Amino acid sequence: MEPAPRQTPTTPDKVDLKFTASESGPIQVSFEPIGTFFVLEPDESIYLRTPIGTLDSLQVVWWTGGIEVWVDHPGDHTVLDENGTELDTL
């Protein structure tokens, strides 16, 4: 069964940032200062839907086995799975 197409933002002032685990193994994607995290299996992705106006304040740090995303405007961001289903509001 093929997954449903991913939903697009409902307003033009938002953008989806994609985070994907490589083929080599799972990674942890964490969102700070909230402390929420997700473990992605190989080739699995999640999206951070964020207002375009907050892009310059996001900090993304990558290391082997993980990605940390610092969001300065809690409440303005949504984490979505590969199908566009909301997982969390940051």
TORPA-878388 format. One record per residue: residue number from 0; residue in one letter; x, y, z of N, C-alpha, C in turn. Coordinates in steps of 0.001 Angstrom, whole numbers, plus 500000, padded with zeros to 6 digits. Layout:
<pts>
<pt><num>NUM</num><residuo>A</residuo><n_px>X</n_px><n_py>Y</n_py><n_pz>Z</n_pz><ca_px>X</ca_px><ca_py>Y</ca_py><ca_pz>Z</ca_pz><c_px>X</c_px><c_py>Y</c_py><c_pz>Z</c_pz></pt>
...
</pts>
This chain:
<pts>
<pt><num>0</num><residuo>M</residuo><n_px>500852</n_px><n_py>498824</n_py><n_pz>500000</n_pz><ca_px>500000</ca_px><ca_py>500000</ca_py><ca_pz>500000</ca_pz><c_px>500897</c_px><c_py>501239</c_py><c_pz>500000</c_pz></pt>
<pt><num>1</num><residuo>E</residuo><n_px>500582</n_px><n_py>502167</n_py><n_pz>499172</n_pz><ca_px>501357</ca_px><ca_py>503401</ca_py><ca_pz>499052</ca_pz><c_px>500830</c_px><c_py>504437</c_py><c_pz>500035</c_pz></pt>
<pt><num>2</num><residuo>P</residuo><n_px>501759</n_px><n_py>505176</n_py><n_pz>500713</n_pz><ca_px>501283</ca_px><ca_py>506177</ca_py><ca_pz>501673</ca_pz><c_px>500505</c_px><c_py>507289</c_py><c_pz>500985</c_pz></pt>
<pt><num>3</num><residuo>A</residuo><n_px>499613</n_px><n_py>507888</n_py><n_pz>501750</n_pz><ca_px>498840</ca_px><ca_py>509025</ca_py><ca_pz>501231</ca_pz><c_px>499780</c_px><c_py>510183</c_py><c_pz>500956</c_pz></pt>
<pt><num>4</num><residuo>P</residuo><n_px>499448</n_px><n_py>511036</n_py><n_pz>499980</n_pz><ca_px>500315</ca_px><ca_py>512190</ca_py><ca_pz>499717</ca_pz><c_px>500384</c_px><c_py>513103</c_py><c_pz>500940</c_pz></pt>
<pt><num>5</num><residuo>R</residuo><n_px>501553</n_px><n_py>513692</n_py><n_pz>501137</n_pz><ca_px>501752</ca_px><ca_py>514583</ca_py><ca_pz>502265</ca_pz><c_px>500953</c_px><c_py>515858</c_py><c_pz>502070</c_pz></pt>
<pt><num>6</num><residuo>Q</residuo><n_px>500355</n_px><n_py>516331</n_py><n_pz>503140</n_pz><ca_px>499579</ca_px><ca_py>517560</ca_py><ca_pz>503081</ca_pz><c_px>500509</c_px><c_py>518751</c_py><c_pz>502911</c_pz></pt>
<pt><num>7</num><residuo>T</residuo><n_px>500003</n_px><n_py>519804</n_py><n_pz>502329</n_pz><ca_px>500775</ca_px><ca_py>521036</ca_py><ca_pz>502186</ca_pz><c_px>500287</c_px><c_py>522039</c_py><c_pz>503216</c_pz></pt>
<pt><num>8</num><residuo>P</residuo><n_px>501119</n_px><n_py>523023</n_py><n_pz>503538</n_pz><ca_px>500685</ca_px><ca_py>524024</ca_py><ca_pz>504522</ca_pz><c_px>499382</c_px><c_py>524685</c_py><c_pz>504097</c_pz></pt>
<pt><num>9</num><residuo>T</residuo><n_px>498565</n_px><n_py>525018</n_py><n_pz>505084</n_pz><ca_px>497273</ca_px><ca_py>525637</ca_py><ca_pz>504788</ca_pz><c_px>497404</c_px><c_py>527138</c_py><c_pz>504587</c_pz></pt>
<pt><num>10</num><residuo>T</residuo><n_px>498549</n_px><n_py>527703</n_py><n_pz>504942</n_pz><ca_px>498771</ca_px><ca_py>529129</ca_py><ca_pz>504729</ca_pz><c_px>500094</c_px><c_py>529324</c_py><c_pz>504011</c_pz></pt>
<pt><num>11</num><residuo>P</residuo><n_px>500195</n_px><n_py>530342</n_py><n_pz>503177</n_pz><ca_px>501419</ca_px><ca_py>530548</ca_py><ca_pz>502399</ca_pz><c_px>502595</c_px><c_py>531086</c_py><c_pz>503215</c_pz></pt>
<pt><num>12</num><residuo>D</residuo><n_px>502366</n_px><n_py>531426</n_py><n_pz>504474</n_pz><ca_px>503452</ca_px><ca_py>531994</ca_py><ca_pz>505282</ca_pz><c_px>504206</c_px><c_py>530935</c_py><c_pz>506087</c_pz></pt>
<pt><num>13</num><residuo>K</residuo><n_px>504004</n_px><n_py>529652</n_py><n_pz>505758</n_pz><ca_px>504690</ca_px><ca_py>528567</ca_py><ca_pz>506464</ca_pz><c_px>505476</c_px><c_py>527711</c_py><c_pz>505473</c_pz></pt>
<pt><num>14</num><residuo>V</residuo><n_px>506497</n_px><n_py>527044</n_py><n_pz>505996</n_pz><ca_px>507326</ca_px><ca_py>526174</ca_py><ca_pz>505183</ca_pz><c_px>507581</c_px><c_py>524889</c_py><c_pz>505967</c_pz></pt>
<pt><num>15</num><residuo>D</residuo><n_px>507738</n_px><n_py>523771</n_py><n_pz>505248</n_pz><ca_px>508040</ca_px><ca_py>522490</ca_py><ca_pz>505871</ca_pz><c_px>509516</c_px><c_py>522175</c_py><c_pz>505691</c_pz></pt>
<pt><num>16</num><residuo>L</residuo><n_px>510223</n_px><n_py>521931</n_py><n_pz>506805</n_pz><ca_px>511615</ca_px><ca_py>521513</ca_py><ca_pz>506768</ca_pz><c_px>511648</c_px><c_py>520008</c_py><c_pz>506989</c_pz></pt>
<pt><num>17</num><residuo>K</residuo><n_px>512338</n_px><n_py>519288</n_py><n_pz>506119</n_pz><ca_px>512369</ca_px><ca_py>517832</ca_py><ca_pz>506160</ca_pz><c_px>513643</c_px><c_py>517338</c_py><c_pz>506837</c_pz></pt>
<pt><num>18</num><residuo>F</residuo><n_px>513483</n_px><n_py>516369</n_py><n_pz>507742</n_pz><ca_px>514606</ca_px><ca_py>515710</ca_py><ca_pz>508404</ca_pz><c_px>514471</c_px><c_py>514217</c_py><c_pz>508145</c_pz></pt>
<pt><num>19</num><residuo>T</residuo><n_px>515532</n_px><n_py>513606</n_py><n_pz>507579</n_pz><ca_px>515486</ca_px><ca_py>512209</ca_py><ca_pz>507162</ca_pz><c_px>516665</c_px><c_py>511439</c_py><c_pz>507730</c_pz></pt>
<pt><num>20</num><residuo>A</residuo><n_px>516408</n_px><n_py>510225</n_py><n_pz>508206</n_pz><ca_px>517476</ca_px><ca_py>509330</ca_py><ca_pz>508648</ca_pz><c_px>518116</c_px><c_py>508704</c_py><c_pz>507416</c_pz></pt>
<pt><num>21</num><residuo>S</residuo><n_px>519428</n_px><n_py>508531</n_py><n_pz>507454</n_pz><ca_px>520124</ca_px><ca_py>507906</ca_py><ca_pz>506330</ca_pz><c_px>519862</c_px><c_py>506403</c_py><c_pz>506326</c_pz></pt>
<pt><num>22</num><residuo>E</residuo><n_px>520367</n_px><n_py>505744</n_py><n_pz>505323</n_pz><ca_px>520192</ca_px><ca_py>504297</ca_py><ca_pz>505199</ca_pz><c_px>520985</c_px><c_py>503531</c_py><c_pz>506246</c_pz></pt>
<pt><num>23</num><residuo>S</residuo><n_px>521979</n_px><n_py>504183</n_py><n_pz>506875</n_pz><ca_px>522901</ca_px><ca_py>503470</ca_py><ca_pz>507758</ca_pz><c_px>522356</c_px><c_py>503185</c_py><c_pz>509157</c_pz></pt>
<pt><num>24</num><residuo>G</residuo><n_px>521265</n_px><n_py>503795</n_py><n_pz>509521</n_pz><ca_px>520746</ca_px><ca_py>503494</ca_py><ca_pz>510848</ca_pz><c_px>519813</c_px><c_py>504550</c_py><c_pz>511376</c_pz></pt>
<pt><num>25</num><residuo>P</residuo><n_px>519209</n_px><n_py>504284</n_py><n_pz>512527</n_pz><ca_px>518266</ca_px><ca_py>505252</ca_py><ca_pz>513102</ca_pz><c_px>518987</c_px><c_py>506479</c_py><c_pz>513632</c_pz></pt>
<pt><num>26</num><residuo>I</residuo><n_px>518243</n_px><n_py>507582</n_py><n_pz>513701</n_pz><ca_px>518743</ca_px><ca_py>508818</ca_py><ca_pz>514309</ca_pz><c_px>517673</c_px><c_py>509370</c_py><c_pz>515242</c_pz></pt>
<pt><num>27</num><residuo>Q</residuo><n_px>518102</n_px><n_py>510233</n_py><n_pz>516133</n_pz><ca_px>517178</ca_px><ca_py>510940</ca_py><ca_pz>517013</ca_pz><c_px>517114</c_px><c_py>512391</c_py><c_pz>516563</c_pz></pt>
<pt><num>28</num><residuo>V</residuo><n_px>515901</n_px><n_py>512900</n_py><n_pz>516364</n_pz><ca_px>515698</ca_px><ca_py>514315</ca_py><ca_pz>516056</ca_pz><c_px>515061</c_px><c_py>514935</c_py><c_pz>517290</c_pz></pt>
<pt><num>29</num><residuo>S</residuo><n_px>515776</n_px><n_py>515904</n_py><n_pz>517888</n_pz><ca_px>515249</ca_px><ca_py>516538</ca_py><ca_pz>519099</ca_pz><c_px>514966</c_px><c_py>518009</c_py><c_pz>518840</c_pz></pt>
<pt><num>30</num><residuo>F</residuo><n_px>513963</n_px><n_py>518505</n_py><n_pz>519540</n_pz><ca_px>513552</ca_px><ca_py>519894</ca_py><ca_pz>519414</ca_pz><c_px>513715</c_px><c_py>520563</c_py><c_pz>520779</c_pz></pt>
<pt><num>31</num><residuo>E</residuo><n_px>514565</n_px><n_py>521577</n_py><n_pz>520821</n_pz><ca_px>514866</ca_px><ca_py>522290</ca_py><ca_pz>522062</ca_pz><c_px>514354</c_px><c_py>523721</c_py><c_pz>521955</c_pz></pt>
<pt><num>32</num><residuo>P</residuo><n_px>514013</n_px><n_py>524384</n_py><n_pz>523015</n_pz><ca_px>514168</ca_px><ca_py>524003</ca_py><ca_pz>524410</ca_pz><c_px>513032</c_px><c_py>523143</c_py><c_pz>524946</c_pz></pt>
<pt><num>33</num><residuo>I</residuo><n_px>512143</n_px><n_py>522692</n_py><n_pz>524086</n_pz><ca_px>510973</ca_px><ca_py>521927</ca_py><ca_pz>524510</ca_pz><c_px>511375</c_px><c_py>520565</c_py><c_pz>525058</c_pz></pt>
<pt><num>34</num><residuo>G</residuo><n_px>512369</n_px><n_py>519913</n_py><n_pz>524435</n_pz><ca_px>512818</ca_px><ca_py>518601</ca_py><ca_pz>524873</ca_pz><c_px>512089</c_px><c_py>517447</c_py><c_pz>524204</c_pz></pt>
<pt><num>35</num><residuo>T</residuo><n_px>511319</n_px><n_py>517727</n_py><n_pz>523180</n_pz><ca_px>510625</ca_px><ca_py>516682</ca_py><ca_pz>522433</ca_pz><c_px>511602</c_px><c_py>516028</c_py><c_pz>521472</c_pz></pt>
<pt><num>36</num><residuo>F</residuo><n_px>511528</n_px><n_py>514706</n_py><n_pz>521321</n_pz><ca_px>512384</ca_px><ca_py>514045</ca_py><ca_pz>520345</ca_pz><c_px>511657</c_px><c_py>512887</c_py><c_pz>519682</c_pz></pt>
<pt><num>37</num><residuo>F</residuo><n_px>512154</n_px><n_py>512528</n_py><n_pz>518508</n_pz><ca_px>511612</ca_px><ca_py>511422</ca_py><ca_pz>517721</ca_pz><c_px>512788</c_px><c_py>510590</c_py><c_pz>517224</c_pz></pt>
<pt><num>38</num><residuo>V</residuo><n_px>512615</n_px><n_py>509276</n_py><n_pz>517193</n_pz><ca_px>513629</ca_px><ca_py>508388</ca_py><ca_pz>516645</ca_pz><c_px>513153</c_px><c_py>507969</c_py><c_pz>515261</c_pz></pt>
<pt><num>39</num><residuo>L</residuo><n_px>513991</n_px><n_py>508241</n_py><n_pz>514260</n_pz><ca_px>513659</ca_px><ca_py>507899</ca_py><ca_pz>512879</ca_pz><c_px>514453</c_px><c_py>506678</c_py><c_pz>512452</c_pz></pt>
<pt><num>40</num><residuo>E</residuo><n_px>513777</n_px><n_py>505725</n_py><n_pz>511872</n_pz><ca_px>514425</ca_px><ca_py>504535</ca_py><ca_pz>511320</ca_pz><c_px>515024</c_px><c_py>504887</c_py><c_pz>509959</c_pz></pt>
<pt><num>41</num><residuo>P</residuo><n_px>515902</n_px><n_py>504048</n_py><n_pz>509413</n_pz><ca_px>516522</ca_px><ca_py>504347</ca_py><ca_pz>508121</ca_pz><c_px>515488</c_px><c_py>504741</c_py><c_pz>507056</c_pz></pt>
<pt><num>42</num><residuo>D</residuo><n_px>515787</n_px><n_py>505839</n_py><n_pz>506368</n_pz><ca_px>514957</ca_px><ca_py>506411</ca_py><ca_pz>505296</ca_pz><c_px>513612</c_px><c_py>506974</c_py><c_pz>505766</c_pz></pt>
<pt><num>43</num><residuo>E</residuo><n_px>513368</n_px><n_py>507020</n_py><n_pz>507051</n_pz><ca_px>512145</ca_px><ca_py>507618</ca_py><ca_pz>507582</ca_pz><c_px>512354</c_px><c_py>509128</c_py><c_pz>507730</c_pz></pt>
<pt><num>44</num><residuo>S</residuo><n_px>511293</n_px><n_py>509908</n_py><n_pz>507553</n_pz><ca_px>511381</ca_px><ca_py>511367</ca_py><ca_pz>507618</ca_pz><c_px>510302</c_px><c_py>511943</c_py><c_pz>508523</c_pz></pt>
<pt><num>45</num><residuo>I</residuo><n_px>510597</n_px><n_py>513132</n_py><n_pz>509058</n_pz><ca_px>509586</ca_px><ca_py>513963</ca_py><ca_pz>509700</ca_pz><c_px>509773</c_px><c_py>515371</c_py><c_pz>509157</c_pz></pt>
<pt><num>46</num><residuo>Y</residuo><n_px>508750</n_px><n_py>516200</n_py><n_pz>509369</n_pz><ca_px>508773</ca_px><ca_py>517574</ca_py><ca_pz>508882</ca_pz><c_px>508503</c_px><c_py>518524</c_py><c_pz>510042</c_pz></pt>
<pt><num>47</num><residuo>L</residuo><n_px>509176</n_px><n_py>519653</n_py><n_pz>510011</n_pz><ca_px>508887</ca_px><ca_py>520743</ca_py><ca_pz>510940</ca_pz><c_px>508216</c_px><c_py>521837</c_py><c_pz>510132</c_pz></pt>
<pt><num>48</num><residuo>R</residuo><n_px>506940</n_px><n_py>522079</n_py><n_pz>510401</n_pz><ca_px>506206</ca_px><ca_py>523171</ca_py><ca_pz>509750</ca_pz><c_px>506396</c_px><c_py>524412</c_py><c_pz>510604</c_pz></pt>
<pt><num>49</num><residuo>T</residuo><n_px>506974</n_px><n_py>525428</n_py><n_pz>509992</n_pz><ca_px>507344</ca_px><ca_py>526617</ca_py><ca_pz>510743</ca_pz><c_px>507004</c_px><c_py>527877</c_py><c_pz>509954</c_pz></pt>
<pt><num>50</num><residuo>P</residuo><n_px>506653</n_px><n_py>528959</n_py><n_pz>510635</n_pz><ca_px>506424</ca_px><ca_py>530219</ca_py><ca_pz>509931</ca_pz><c_px>507714</c_px><c_py>530680</c_py><c_pz>509238</c_pz></pt>
<pt><num>51</num><residuo>I</residuo><n_px>507592</n_px><n_py>531161</n_py><n_pz>508033</n_pz><ca_px>508761</ca_px><ca_py>531638</ca_py><ca_pz>507290</ca_pz><c_px>509498</c_px><c_py>532705</c_py><c_pz>508088</c_pz></pt>
<pt><num>52</num><residuo>G</residuo><n_px>508794</n_px><n_py>533530</n_py><n_pz>508818</n_pz><ca_px>509405</ca_px><ca_py>534604</ca_py><ca_pz>509589</ca_pz><c_px>510298</c_px><c_py>534128</c_py><c_pz>510731</c_pz></pt>
<pt><num>53</num><residuo>T</residuo><n_px>510222</n_px><n_py>532840</n_py><n_pz>511102</n_pz><ca_px>511068</ca_px><ca_py>532335</ca_py><ca_pz>512191</ca_pz><c_px>512279</c_px><c_py>531554</c_py><c_pz>511676</c_pz></pt>
<pt><num>54</num><residuo>L</residuo><n_px>512407</n_px><n_py>531407</n_py><n_pz>510368</n_pz><ca_px>513516</ca_px><ca_py>530619</ca_py><ca_pz>509813</ca_pz><c_px>514884</c_px><c_py>531128</c_py><c_pz>510256</c_pz></pt>
<pt><num>55</num><residuo>D</residuo><n_px>515044</n_px><n_py>532432</n_py><n_pz>510333</n_pz><ca_px>516359</ca_px><ca_py>532968</ca_py><ca_pz>510696</ca_pz><c_px>516717</c_px><c_py>532716</c_py><c_pz>512155</c_pz></pt>
<pt><num>56</num><residuo>S</residuo><n_px>515762</n_px><n_py>532319</n_py><n_pz>512981</n_pz><ca_px>516065</ca_px><ca_py>532059</ca_py><ca_pz>514390</ca_pz><c_px>516244</c_px><c_py>530565</c_py><c_pz>514688</c_pz></pt>
<pt><num>57</num><residuo>L</residuo><n_px>515945</n_px><n_py>529692</n_py><n_pz>513721</n_pz><ca_px>516133</ca_px><ca_py>528255</ca_py><ca_pz>513936</ca_pz><c_px>517615</c_px><c_py>527912</c_py><c_pz>513901</c_pz></pt>
<pt><num>58</num><residuo>Q</residuo><n_px>518021</n_px><n_py>527016</n_py><n_pz>514784</n_pz><ca_px>519387</ca_px><ca_py>526505</ca_py><ca_pz>514776</ca_pz><c_px>519302</c_px><c_py>524994</c_py><c_pz>514613</c_pz></pt>
<pt><num>59</num><residuo>V</residuo><n_px>520024</n_px><n_py>524459</n_py><n_pz>513636</n_pz><ca_px>520024</ca_px><ca_py>523025</ca_py><ca_pz>513377</ca_pz><c_px>521457</c_px><c_py>522524</c_py><c_pz>513514</c_pz></pt>
<pt><num>60</num><residuo>V</residuo><n_px>521643</n_px><n_py>521536</n_py><n_pz>514382</n_pz><ca_px>522954</ca_px><ca_py>520942</ca_py><ca_pz>514608</ca_pz><c_px>522847</c_px><c_py>519457</c_py><c_pz>514301</c_pz></pt>
<pt><num>61</num><residuo>W</residuo><n_px>523797</n_px><n_py>518954</n_py><n_pz>513517</n_pz><ca_px>523814</ca_px><ca_py>517547</ca_py><ca_pz>513135</ca_pz><c_px>525052</c_px><c_py>516881</c_py><c_pz>513702</c_pz></pt>
<pt><num>62</num><residuo>W</residuo><n_px>524917</n_px><n_py>515681</n_py><n_pz>514155</n_pz><ca_px>526055</ca_px><ca_py>514854</ca_py><ca_pz>514560</ca_pz><c_px>525687</c_px><c_py>513413</c_py><c_pz>514229</c_pz></pt>
<pt><num>63</num><residuo>T</residuo><n_px>526661</n_px><n_py>512510</n_py><n_pz>514272</n_pz><ca_px>526391</ca_px><ca_py>511110</ca_py><ca_pz>513979</ca_pz><c_px>525329</c_px><c_py>510593</c_py><c_pz>514941</c_pz></pt>
<pt><num>64</num><residuo>G</residuo><n_px>524223</n_px><n_py>510160</n_py><n_pz>514396</n_pz><ca_px>523150</ca_px><ca_py>509608</ca_py><ca_pz>515211</ca_pz><c_px>522094</c_px><c_py>510587</c_py><c_pz>515666</c_pz></pt>
<pt><num>65</num><residuo>G</residuo><n_px>522211</n_px><n_py>511864</n_py><n_pz>515276</n_pz><ca_px>521186</ca_px><ca_py>512779</ca_py><ca_pz>515744</ca_pz><c_px>521180</c_px><c_py>514142</c_py><c_pz>515092</c_pz></pt>
<pt><num>66</num><residuo>I</residuo><n_px>520057</n_px><n_py>514816</n_py><n_pz>515249</n_pz><ca_px>519857</ca_px><ca_py>516188</ca_py><ca_pz>514791</ca_pz><c_px>519154</c_px><c_py>516920</c_py><c_pz>515925</c_pz></pt>
<pt><num>67</num><residuo>E</residuo><n_px>519645</n_px><n_py>518106</n_py><n_pz>516249</n_pz><ca_px>518990</ca_px><ca_py>518946</ca_py><ca_pz>517242</ca_pz><c_px>518514</c_px><c_py>520213</c_py><c_pz>516554</c_pz></pt>
<pt><num>68</num><residuo>V</residuo><n_px>517254</n_px><n_py>520572</n_py><n_pz>516794</n_pz><ca_px>516671</ca_px><ca_py>521781</ca_py><ca_pz>516221</ca_pz><c_px>516238</c_px><c_py>522674</c_py><c_pz>517376</c_pz></pt>
<pt><num>69</num><residuo>W</residuo><n_px>516790</n_px><n_py>523887</n_py><n_pz>517426</n_pz><ca_px>516434</ca_px><ca_py>524843</ca_py><ca_pz>518470</ca_pz><c_px>515402</c_px><c_py>525804</c_py><c_pz>517900</c_pz></pt>
<pt><num>70</num><residuo>V</residuo><n_px>514219</n_px><n_py>525849</n_py><n_pz>518518</n_pz><ca_px>513151</ca_px><ca_py>526741</ca_py><ca_pz>518080</ca_pz><c_px>512953</c_px><c_py>527829</c_py><c_pz>519127</c_pz></pt>
<pt><num>71</num><residuo>D</residuo><n_px>513112</n_px><n_py>529084</n_py><n_pz>518713</n_pz><ca_px>513015</ca_px><ca_py>530207</ca_py><ca_pz>519641</ca_pz><c_px>511590</c_px><c_py>530701</c_py><c_pz>519873</c_pz></pt>
<pt><num>72</num><residuo>H</residuo><n_px>510650</n_px><n_py>530232</n_py><n_pz>519108</n_pz><ca_px>509280</ca_px><ca_py>530722</ca_py><ca_pz>519216</ca_pz><c_px>508329</c_px><c_py>529562</c_py><c_pz>519499</c_pz></pt>
<pt><num>73</num><residuo>P</residuo><n_px>508373</n_px><n_py>528980</n_py><n_pz>520689</n_pz><ca_px>507474</ca_px><ca_py>527863</ca_py><ca_pz>520998</ca_pz><c_px>506017</c_px><c_py>528216</c_py><c_pz>520726</c_pz></pt>
<pt><num>74</num><residuo>G</residuo><n_px>505278</n_px><n_py>527238</n_py><n_pz>520250</n_pz><ca_px>503865</ca_px><ca_py>527418</ca_py><ca_pz>519933</ca_pz><c_px>503608</c_px><c_py>527697</c_py><c_pz>518469</c_pz></pt>
<pt><num>75</num><residuo>D</residuo><n_px>504662</n_px><n_py>528073</n_py><n_pz>517718</n_pz><ca_px>504502</ca_px><ca_py>528410</ca_py><ca_pz>516305</ca_pz><c_px>504842</c_px><c_py>527258</c_py><c_pz>515356</c_pz></pt>
<pt><num>76</num><residuo>H</residuo><n_px>505284</n_px><n_py>526118</n_py><n_pz>515886</n_pz><ca_px>505826</ca_px><ca_py>525054</ca_py><ca_pz>515056</ca_pz><c_px>505020</c_px><c_py>523768</c_py><c_pz>515224</c_pz></pt>
<pt><num>77</num><residuo>T</residuo><n_px>504944</n_px><n_py>522985</n_py><n_pz>514137</n_pz><ca_px>504243</ca_px><ca_py>521711</ca_py><ca_pz>514157</ca_pz><c_px>505155</c_px><c_py>520649</c_py><c_pz>513568</c_pz></pt>
<pt><num>78</num><residuo>V</residuo><n_px>505219</n_px><n_py>519494</n_py><n_pz>514227</n_pz><ca_px>505972</ca_px><ca_py>518355</ca_py><ca_pz>513701</ca_pz><c_px>504978</c_px><c_py>517416</c_py><c_pz>513034</c_pz></pt>
<pt><num>79</num><residuo>L</residuo><n_px>505294</n_px><n_py>517021</n_py><n_pz>511796</n_pz><ca_px>504424</ca_px><ca_py>516152</ca_py><ca_pz>511000</ca_pz><c_px>505172</c_px><c_py>514886</c_py><c_pz>510613</c_pz></pt>
<pt><num>80</num><residuo>D</residuo><n_px>504447</n_px><n_py>513789</n_py><n_pz>510443</n_pz><ca_px>505080</ca_px><ca_py>512579</ca_py><ca_pz>509934</ca_pz><c_px>505132</c_px><c_py>512640</c_py><c_pz>508410</c_pz></pt>
<pt><num>81</num><residuo>E</residuo><n_px>505597</n_px><n_py>511562</n_py><n_pz>507793</n_pz><ca_px>505771</ca_px><ca_py>511535</ca_py><ca_pz>506333</ca_pz><c_px>504469</c_px><c_py>511723</c_py><c_pz>505567</c_pz></pt>
<pt><num>82</num><residuo>N</residuo><n_px>503352</n_px><n_py>511420</n_py><n_pz>506198</n_pz><ca_px>502053</ca_px><ca_py>511540</ca_py><ca_pz>505538</ca_pz><c_px>501339</c_px><c_py>512847</c_py><c_pz>505843</c_pz></pt>
<pt><num>83</num><residuo>G</residuo><n_px>501982</n_px><n_py>513719</n_py><n_pz>506623</n_pz><ca_px>501376</ca_px><ca_py>514997</ca_py><ca_pz>506948</ca_pz><c_px>500515</c_px><c_py>514982</c_py><c_pz>508186</c_pz></pt>
<pt><num>84</num><residuo>T</residuo><n_px>500555</n_px><n_py>513885</n_py><n_pz>508935</n_pz><ca_px>499794</ca_px><ca_py>513798</ca_py><ca_pz>510178</ca_pz><c_px>500549</c_px><c_py>514515</c_py><c_pz>511289</c_pz></pt>
<pt><num>85</num><residuo>E</residuo><n_px>499846</n_px><n_py>515335</n_py><n_pz>512049</n_pz><ca_px>500474</ca_px><ca_py>516098</ca_py><ca_pz>513122</ca_pz><c_px>500905</c_px><c_py>515158</c_py><c_pz>514249</c_pz></pt>
<pt><num>86</num><residuo>L</residuo><n_px>502179</n_px><n_py>515265</n_py><n_pz>514644</n_pz><ca_px>502718</ca_px><ca_py>514484</ca_py><ca_pz>515738</ca_pz><c_px>502812</c_px><c_py>515290</c_py><c_pz>517031</c_pz></pt>
<pt><num>87</num><residuo>D</residuo><n_px>503120</n_px><n_py>516586</n_py><n_pz>516902</n_pz><ca_px>503313</ca_px><ca_py>517430</ca_py><ca_pz>518078</ca_pz><c_px>503297</c_px><c_py>518892</c_py><c_pz>517674</c_pz></pt>
<pt><num>88</num><residuo>T</residuo><n_px>502940</n_px><n_py>519755</n_py><n_pz>518604</n_pz><ca_px>503051</ca_px><ca_py>521199</ca_py><ca_pz>518428</ca_pz><c_px>504130</c_px><c_py>521681</c_py><c_pz>519383</c_pz></pt>
<pt><num>89</num><residuo>L</residuo><n_px>505077</n_px><n_py>522424</n_py><n_pz>518840</n_pz><ca_px>506194</ca_px><ca_py>522907</ca_py><ca_pz>519651</ca_pz><c_px>505993</c_px><c_py>524374</c_py><c_pz>519974</c_pz></pt>
</pts>
